[in-house]
Amino acid sequence: MKPPLKRRVPKPRNPYVSLVLARKAGEHEKTPGAKRQAEKQALKKRLAEQ
């Protein structure tokens, strides 16, 4: 008869990770797609004014 398998105890979670993730700041600049879209709208607006 085989000896029972040892149960692996999971590694304890780092308590500071969740705090750091919650404190993470949002984006500080527009995405490339948003910049491109804004430029396209500005171009259309300038062309419409002429």
C-alpha positions in Angstrom: 0.0 0.0 0.0 1.3 3.4 -1.0 1.7 6.2 1.6 -0.8 9.0 1.3 0.3 11.9 -0.9 1.3 15.0 0.9 -1.0 17.9 0.4 0.8 21.0 -0.8 0.0 24.1 1.2 -0.4 27.1 -1.0 2.0 29.9 -0.7 0.6 32.8 1.4 -0.4 35.8 -0.7 1.5 39.0 -0.4 -0.8 41.4 1.5 0.8 44.5 0.0 0.1 43.6 -3.6 -3.6 44.4 -3.4 -2.9 47.7 -1.7 -0.5 48.7 -4.5 -2.9 47.7 -7.2 -5.7 49.7 -5.6 -3.5 52.8 -5.4 -2.4 52.6 -9.1 -3.1 55.8 -10.9 -5.2 56.0 -14.1 -3.9 57.0 -17.4 -2.3 60.4 -17.7 -2.4 60.8 -21.4 -4.8 59.9 -24.3 -4.3 56.7 -26.1 -2.9 56.8 -29.7 -6.4 56.0 -31.1 -7.9 58.9 -29.2 -5.2 61.2 -30.4 -5.7 60.1 -34.0 -9.5 60.5 -33.7 -9.1 64.0 -32.2 -6.7 65.1 -35.0 -9.1 63.7 -37.6 -12.1 65.7 -36.1 -10.0 68.8 -36.0 -9.0 68.4 -39.6 -12.7 67.9 -40.6 -13.6 71.0 -38.6 -10.9 73.2 -40.3 -11.9 71.9 -43.8 -15.6 72.7 -43.0 -14.8 76.3 -42.0 -13.1 77.1 -45.3 
